[in-house]
Amino acid sequence: MLNKDEILGKAKQVKGTIKENLGWVTDDHQAECEGKTERIEGKVQERDAKAIRKTEEAAEELDEGEAVS
């Protein structure tokens, strides 16, 4: 299941994509670059959160396996 940071990262990607495209349409290079940066930051945030979640899930599985033994 997605955690809060994964969802926030995805939202940041969407916001950045919109800003990037609006900058491109309006020929506003600064807005376009800011949007691209925000989109990439969101992607990194989502991937970091996903890695943390997967690590926690794996640790829980290991703990459950040791408890059964």
Order of alpha helices (4+ residues) and beta strands (2+ residues): alpha-alpha
